[in-house]
């Protein structure tokens, strides 16, 4: 059926795959504080349940993009879904920390379906539908988290926590069947051999840097382990970049990545990811902290997730509008508008953050900002790279967003932990801590705005150039 599938149905199935992948990041949020008791492990050990997913997603995404360019994007999407289903089963059957970490790492691999899905859309859809479809696929990164959190909360509060993973596995199986049945095969392929050494080098470098960023607060930012991982990771990435410029078939064509529109878009993606995750860290804490703290609203996890949910709903509604606007005014303007909306959101929170409706308004503005910004980024990338590089280039852009979100999680976490009152487990962030977090959100959005304004209004994709001798 896939060859003659209606294009709207193809878009819907790929968007469902995107929702499935983003759902993996909010899956364990309702039980995160209970993991030490549930798994009979220390809180420091259970932090790896989240860290393992982050690391797997960051490493697999750009590699999966290149594999998709070479061996078929739909094929690699199906492989990633199988890995995610395997991880869900492993986690569902686990009663200890090791099995849970392994399962969550395998689940993190599915994040690569979003950039691959975007690349499939470019290959198989009519050009008049591509921009709107890409906007919808990009929106799933926020929609899946916003809608998935209350669903996860309801499941965790009413059933055994293992059901979270059985449901994730069933969702992955459903998406697998639908993609196999509905989504056509993209015949566009990139010739050459896969760069295994480049993949290993990128993985080692990213793991070093991301481990330092994500665990530095626990290990100490100046501890030998944190510094060794950070410095070693950066050194490996520099060596990897030197190698990639000289190998015949690189994992990522850094000459394409260094083009001004691609480079600026990826840098803006880091800033946009930071701005998004600042709200993901700060808003739920303010909503859930007890009223007695003087900064919290005392909401349950489910109630707080419903307050945050409007951001995802706005992204979903905006997706068809974003596609139309991209064709008329260009994706660069969308990225500018998204950055401005994020600045307004955090500016509003600086002045108003004492009532539930204040957070609803802020999250609506966040939805506009991320909805426009995340829709614009892959459009800007694909207007500047050759068709043979779309999978790898979109994977690199997804990695840039991941670097932004992981950095925000670490830095905002440090701010909230440092500017806090009380002692031991009773320490809570102060009002000043949240104000500083909002200022950092404004700063990140302002950086994204400046970078967006520097992106050329027109760019022509280049063909792949030969490697250096």
C-alpha positions as CSV (number, residue, x, y, z in Angstrom):
1,X,0.0,0.0,0.0
2,X,2.9,2.4,0.7
3,X,3.6,3.3,-2.9
4,X,0.1,4.8,-3.4
5,X,-0.5,5.9,0.2
6,X,-2.3,9.3,0.5
7,X,0.4,11.9,1.4
8,X,-1.7,13.2,4.3
9,X,-1.7,9.7,5.8
10,X,2.1,9.4,5.3
11,X,2.6,12.7,7.2
12,X,0.3,11.6,10.0
13,X,2.1,8.3,10.5
14,X,5.5,10.0,10.6
15,X,4.2,12.6,13.0
16,X,2.9,9.8,15.3
17,X,6.5,8.4,15.2
18,X,7.8,11.8,16.3
19,X,5.3,11.9,19.2
20,X,6.4,8.4,20.2
21,X,10.1,9.5,20.3
22,X,9.5,12.7,22.3
23,X,7.3,10.7,24.7
24,X,10.4,8.8,25.8
25,X,11.8,11.9,27.6
26,X,8.7,12.4,29.8
27,X,8.0,8.7,30.4
28,X,9.8,8.4,33.7
29,X,9.1,12.0,35.0
30,X,6.1,10.9,37.2
31,X,8.2,8.2,39.0
32,X,11.6,9.9,38.9
33,X,11.6,11.0,42.6
34,X,10.5,7.4,43.6
35,X,13.1,5.6,41.6
36,X,15.5,5.1,44.6
37,X,12.8,3.2,46.4
38,X,11.4,1.4,43.4
39,X,14.9,0.2,42.2
40,X,16.5,-0.1,45.6
41,X,19.4,2.2,44.5
42,X,20.9,5.5,45.5
43,X,19.6,8.7,44.0
44,X,22.9,9.3,42.3
45,X,22.6,5.9,40.6
46,X,19.0,6.4,39.5
47,X,20.0,9.7,37.9
48,X,21.5,7.4,35.2
49,X,18.0,6.4,34.2
50,X,17.6,9.9,32.7
51,X,21.3,10.4,31.7
52,X,21.4,7.2,29.7
53,X,18.5,8.2,27.5
54,X,20.1,11.6,26.9
55,X,23.4,10.1,25.9
56,X,21.9,7.5,23.6
57,X,19.7,10.1,21.9
58,X,22.6,12.5,21.3
59,X,25.0,9.8,20.0
60,X,22.5,7.8,17.8
61,X,20.7,10.8,16.1
62,X,23.5,12.0,13.8
63,X,24.8,8.5,13.1
64,X,21.3,7.3,12.3
65,X,20.9,10.3,9.9
66,X,24.0,9.2,7.9
67,X,22.9,5.6,7.9
68,X,19.5,6.7,6.6
69,X,21.2,8.7,3.7
70,X,23.2,5.6,2.8
71,X,20.9,2.6,3.4
72,X,17.4,4.0,3.3
73,X,15.7,6.4,5.8
74,X,12.6,4.3,6.3
75,X,14.7,1.2,7.0
76,X,16.7,3.0,9.7
77,X,13.5,4.4,11.2
78,X,12.2,0.8,11.5
79,X,15.4,-0.3,13.1
80,X,15.3,2.5,15.7
81,X,11.7,1.5,16.5
82,X,12.8,-2.1,17.1
83,X,15.6,-0.9,19.4
84,X,13.1,1.2,21.3
85,X,10.6,-1.7,21.7
86,X,13.5,-3.9,22.9
87,X,14.4,-1.2,25.5
88,X,10.8,-0.9,26.6
89,X,10.5,-4.6,27.2
90,X,13.9,-4.7,29.1
91,X,12.7,-1.8,31.3
92,X,9.3,-3.3,31.8
93,X,10.8,-6.6,33.1
94,X,13.4,-4.9,35.2
95,X,13.3,-4.7,39.0
96,X,16.9,-3.4,39.4
97,X,18.9,-0.4,38.3
98,X,21.1,-2.1,35.7
99,X,18.2,-3.3,33.6
100,X,16.4,0.0,33.8
101,X,19.5,2.0,32.7
102,X,20.0,-0.4,29.7
103,X,16.3,-0.3,28.8
104,X,16.2,3.5,28.9
105,X,19.4,3.8,26.8
106,X,17.8,1.6,24.2
107,X,14.7,3.7,24.3
108,X,16.7,6.9,23.7
109,X,17.7,5.6,20.2
110,X,14.2,6.3,18.9
111,X,14.8,10.1,19.0
112,X,16.6,9.7,15.6
113,X,13.2,9.1,13.9
114,X,12.4,12.8,14.0
115,X,15.2,14.1,11.7
116,X,14.9,11.0,9.6
117,X,11.2,11.5,9.3
118,X,11.8,15.1,8.1
119,X,14.2,13.8,5.5
120,X,11.6,11.3,4.3
121,X,9.1,14.0,3.9
122,X,11.5,16.0,1.7
123,X,12.0,12.9,-0.5
124,X,8.5,11.6,-0.9
125,X,6.0,14.5,-0.6
126,X,4.9,17.0,-3.2
127,X,6.9,20.3,-2.7
128,X,3.7,22.2,-1.8
129,X,3.2,19.9,1.2
130,X,6.8,19.7,2.5
131,X,7.0,22.9,4.6
132,X,3.7,22.2,6.5
133,X,4.7,18.5,7.0
134,X,8.1,19.5,8.3
135,X,6.5,22.0,10.7
136,X,4.2,19.3,12.1
137,X,7.1,16.8,12.5
138,X,9.2,19.4,14.3
139,X,6.3,20.3,16.5
140,X,6.1,16.7,17.8
141,X,9.3,17.3,19.7
142,X,7.3,19.6,22.0
143,X,3.9,18.2,21.6
144,X,4.9,14.7,22.6
145,X,6.4,15.9,25.9
146,X,3.5,18.2,26.7
147,X,0.9,15.6,26.0
148,X,2.9,12.7,27.3
149,X,3.5,14.1,30.8
150,X,-0.1,14.0,32.0
151,X,-0.6,10.6,30.4
152,X,2.4,9.3,32.2
153,X,1.2,10.8,35.4
154,X,-2.2,9.2,35.2
155,X,-0.7,5.8,34.4
156,X,1.9,6.0,37.2
157,X,-0.8,7.2,39.8
158,X,-3.3,4.4,38.9
159,X,-1.3,1.3,37.9
160,X,2.0,-0.4,38.5
161,X,4.9,1.7,37.1
162,X,6.0,-1.1,34.8
163,X,3.0,-0.4,32.7
164,X,4.6,2.8,31.5
165,X,7.1,0.8,29.6
166,X,4.6,-1.8,28.3
167,X,2.6,1.1,26.9
168,X,5.7,2.6,25.3
169,X,6.5,-0.8,23.7
170,X,3.0,-1.2,22.4
171,X,3.1,2.3,20.9
172,X,6.4,1.5,19.2
173,X,4.9,-1.7,17.8
174,X,1.9,0.2,16.4
175,X,4.1,2.9,14.8
176,X,6.4,0.2,13.3
177,X,3.5,-1.6,11.6
178,X,2.0,1.7,10.3
179,X,5.3,2.9,8.9
180,X,6.0,-0.5,7.2
181,X,2.5,-0.5,5.7
182,X,1.9,3.2,4.8
183,X,5.2,5.1,4.4
184,X,6.8,4.7,1.0
185,X,10.5,3.8,0.5
186,X,12.7,6.7,-0.4
187,X,14.9,5.7,-3.3
188,X,17.5,8.5,-2.8
189,X,20.8,7.1,-1.6
190,X,24.2,8.4,-0.8
191,X,27.0,6.3,-2.3
192,X,30.2,5.2,-0.5
193,X,31.2,3.3,2.6
194,X,30.0,4.0,6.1
195,X,32.5,5.9,8.3
196,X,32.8,3.5,11.3
197,X,35.8,5.3,12.7
198,X,34.1,8.6,12.5
199,X,31.0,7.2,14.2
200,X,33.1,5.9,17.1
201,X,35.0,9.1,17.4
202,X,31.8,11.2,17.5
203,X,30.3,8.9,20.1
204,X,33.3,9.0,22.4
205,X,33.6,12.8,22.1
206,X,29.9,13.5,22.7
207,X,29.7,11.1,25.6
208,X,32.6,12.8,27.3
209,X,31.2,16.3,26.9
210,X,27.6,15.4,27.7
211,X,28.6,13.3,30.8
212,X,30.5,16.3,32.1
213,X,27.6,18.6,31.5
214,X,24.9,16.4,32.8
215,X,26.7,14.9,35.8
216,X,29.0,17.8,36.7
217,X,26.6,19.1,39.3
218,X,26.7,15.8,41.2
219,X,30.4,15.1,40.7
220,X,31.5,18.7,41.2
221,X,32.3,21.0,38.3
222,X,36.0,21.1,39.2
223,X,36.4,17.4,40.1
224,X,39.1,15.5,38.2
225,X,36.4,13.2,36.7
226,X,34.3,16.1,35.3
227,X,37.3,18.0,34.0
228,X,38.8,14.9,32.4
229,X,35.6,14.0,30.6
230,X,35.0,17.6,29.4
231,X,38.6,18.2,28.2
232,X,39.0,14.7,26.8
233,X,35.6,14.9,25.0
234,X,36.5,18.3,23.4
235,X,39.9,17.0,22.4
236,X,38.4,13.9,20.8
237,X,35.8,16.0,18.9
238,X,38.6,18.3,17.6
239,X,40.5,15.2,16.4
240,X,37.3,13.8,14.9
241,X,36.7,17.0,13.0
242,X,40.3,16.9,11.6
243,X,39.7,13.4,10.5
244,X,36.3,14.0,9.0
245,X,37.8,16.7,6.7
246,X,40.2,14.2,5.3
247,X,38.3,11.0,4.9
248,X,36.8,10.1,1.6
249,X,33.3,9.3,2.9
250,X,32.9,11.2,6.1
251,X,30.1,10.6,8.7
252,X,29.3,14.3,8.5
253,X,30.4,16.6,5.7
254,X,31.8,19.4,7.8
255,X,32.2,21.6,4.7
256,X,28.4,21.5,4.3
257,X,27.9,22.0,8.1
258,X,30.3,25.0,8.0
259,X,28.2,26.9,5.4
260,X,27.0,30.1,6.9
261,X,23.2,29.3,6.9
262,X,23.8,25.8,8.2
263,X,26.3,26.8,10.9
264,X,24.2,29.8,12.1
265,X,21.0,27.7,12.1
266,X,22.7,25.0,14.2
267,X,24.1,27.6,16.7
268,X,20.6,29.1,16.9
269,X,19.3,25.6,17.6
270,X,21.6,25.3,20.6
271,X,20.3,28.6,22.0
272,X,16.7,27.7,21.2
273,X,17.0,24.3,22.9
274,X,18.5,26.0,26.0
275,X,15.5,28.5,26.0
276,X,13.0,25.7,25.7
277,X,14.4,23.5,28.5
278,X,14.8,26.4,30.9
279,X,11.0,26.4,31.0
280,X,10.8,22.6,31.3
281,X,13.0,22.8,34.4
282,X,11.7,26.0,36.1
283,X,8.0,26.0,35.5
284,X,7.1,22.5,36.9
285,X,9.1,23.2,40.0
286,X,7.4,26.5,40.7
287,X,4.0,24.9,40.1
288,X,4.7,21.9,42.4
289,X,6.6,23.4,45.3
290,X,4.4,23.8,48.4
291,X,2.8,27.2,48.9
292,X,4.5,27.4,52.3
293,X,7.9,27.9,50.5
294,X,6.7,31.3,49.3
295,X,7.5,30.5,45.6
296,X,5.4,27.5,44.8
297,X,1.8,27.0,43.9
298,X,1.4,23.5,45.5
299,X,0.0,21.7,42.5
300,X,0.2,17.9,42.0
301,X,2.3,16.5,39.1
302,X,-0.9,15.9,37.1
303,X,-2.2,19.4,37.6
304,X,1.2,21.0,36.9
305,X,1.5,19.0,33.6
306,X,-2.0,20.2,32.6
307,X,-0.8,23.8,33.1
308,X,2.3,23.2,31.0
309,X,0.3,21.3,28.3
310,X,-0.9,24.5,26.4
311,X,2.6,24.9,25.0
312,X,2.3,21.6,23.2
313,X,-1.2,22.3,22.0
314,X,-0.1,25.7,20.5
315,X,2.8,23.9,18.7
316,X,0.4,21.4,17.2
317,X,-2.1,24.1,16.0
318,X,0.7,26.2,14.6
319,X,2.3,23.5,12.5
320,X,0.1,24.0,9.3
321,X,0.3,27.8,9.8
322,X,4.1,27.6,10.1
323,X,4.3,25.7,6.8
324,X,2.2,28.3,5.0
325,X,4.2,31.2,6.5
326,X,7.5,29.6,5.6
327,X,6.5,29.5,1.9
328,X,5.3,33.2,2.0
329,X,7.8,35.0,4.3
330,X,10.5,32.4,4.7
331,X,11.7,30.2,7.6
332,X,14.2,32.8,8.7
333,X,11.4,35.1,9.7
334,X,9.8,32.3,11.6
335,X,12.9,31.7,13.6
336,X,13.1,35.5,14.4
337,X,9.4,35.4,15.5
338,X,10.0,32.4,17.6
339,X,12.9,33.9,19.4
340,X,11.0,37.1,20.1
341,X,8.1,35.1,21.5
342,X,10.4,33.2,23.9
343,X,11.9,36.6,25.1
344,X,8.3,37.8,25.8
345,X,7.5,34.5,27.6
346,X,10.4,34.8,30.1
347,X,9.9,38.6,30.4
348,X,6.3,37.9,31.4
349,X,7.4,35.3,33.9
350,X,9.9,37.8,35.4
351,X,7.0,40.1,36.2
352,X,4.1,37.6,36.8
353,X,4.6,34.2,38.3
354,X,2.3,33.9,41.3
355,X,-0.9,32.6,39.8
356,X,-1.8,29.5,37.7
357,X,-3.0,31.7,34.8
358,X,0.4,33.4,34.7
359,X,2.0,30.1,33.8
360,X,-0.7,29.3,31.2
361,X,0.1,32.6,29.4
362,X,3.8,32.0,29.6
363,X,3.5,28.5,28.2
364,X,1.3,29.7,25.4
365,X,4.1,32.1,24.5
366,X,6.6,29.3,24.8
367,X,4.4,27.2,22.4
368,X,4.5,30.0,19.8
369,X,8.3,30.4,20.2
370,X,9.2,26.8,20.0
371,X,6.5,26.1,17.4
372,X,7.8,28.7,15.0
373,X,11.5,28.1,15.9
374,X,11.6,24.4,15.7
375,X,9.6,24.4,12.4
376,X,12.0,26.9,10.9
377,X,15.3,25.1,11.7
378,X,14.9,22.0,9.5
379,X,13.5,24.1,6.6
380,X,16.6,26.4,6.8
381,X,18.9,23.3,6.9
382,X,17.3,21.6,3.9
383,X,17.3,24.8,1.8
384,X,21.1,24.9,2.3
385,X,22.2,21.3,1.9
386,X,22.1,18.8,-1.1
387,X,19.4,16.1,-1.0
388,X,22.1,13.5,-0.4
389,X,23.0,15.1,3.0
390,X,19.5,15.7,4.4
391,X,19.5,12.8,6.9
392,X,23.0,13.6,8.3
393,X,22.4,17.3,8.3
394,X,19.0,17.1,10.1
395,X,20.6,14.7,12.6
396,X,23.3,17.2,13.3
397,X,20.7,19.9,13.8
398,X,18.8,17.6,16.2
399,X,22.1,17.1,18.1
400,X,22.5,20.9,18.3
401,X,19.1,21.1,20.0
402,X,20.0,18.3,22.4
403,X,23.2,20.1,23.4
404,X,21.1,23.1,24.2
405,X,18.6,21.2,26.3
406,X,21.2,19.2,28.2
407,X,23.2,22.3,28.9
408,X,20.1,24.1,30.2
409,X,19.2,21.2,32.4
410,X,22.7,21.3,34.0
411,X,23.1,25.1,34.3
412,X,19.5,25.8,35.4
413,X,19.8,22.9,37.9
414,X,22.9,24.5,39.4
415,X,21.2,27.9,39.7
416,X,18.2,26.4,41.4
417,X,20.4,24.3,43.7
418,X,22.8,27.1,44.6
419,X,20.2,29.8,45.2
420,X,18.1,27.8,47.7
421,X,17.2,27.8,51.3
422,X,16.9,25.1,54.0
423,X,19.1,22.1,54.5
424,X,19.5,18.6,53.2
425,X,16.5,17.2,51.4
426,X,14.4,20.2,52.6
427,X,16.3,22.8,50.5
428,X,14.1,24.6,48.0
429,X,14.9,27.2,45.4
430,X,14.3,30.8,46.2
431,X,12.4,33.4,44.2
432,X,15.8,34.8,43.1
433,X,16.8,31.4,41.7
434,X,13.8,31.3,39.4
435,X,14.3,35.0,38.4
436,X,17.9,34.2,37.4
437,X,16.6,31.2,35.4
438,X,14.2,33.4,33.5
439,X,16.9,35.9,32.8
440,X,19.0,33.0,31.3
441,X,16.0,32.0,29.2
442,X,15.8,35.6,27.9
443,X,19.5,35.6,27.2
444,X,19.4,32.3,25.2
445,X,16.4,33.5,23.2
446,X,18.2,36.8,22.5
447,X,21.2,34.9,21.2
448,X,18.9,32.8,19.0
449,X,17.4,36.1,17.7
450,X,20.7,37.6,16.8
451,X,21.9,34.4,15.0
452,X,18.6,34.2,13.1
453,X,19.0,37.8,11.9
454,X,22.5,36.9,10.6
455,X,21.2,33.9,8.5
456,X,21.2,34.8,4.8
457,X,17.7,35.2,3.4
458,X,18.5,33.0,0.4
459,X,20.8,30.0,0.2
460,X,21.3,27.5,-2.6
461,X,22.1,23.8,-1.8
462,X,25.6,22.8,-2.8
463,X,26.7,19.5,-4.2
464,X,29.1,17.4,-2.2
465,X,32.7,18.5,-2.6
466,X,35.7,16.2,-2.7
467,X,37.6,15.6,0.5
468,X,41.0,17.0,1.1
469,X,43.9,14.7,0.1
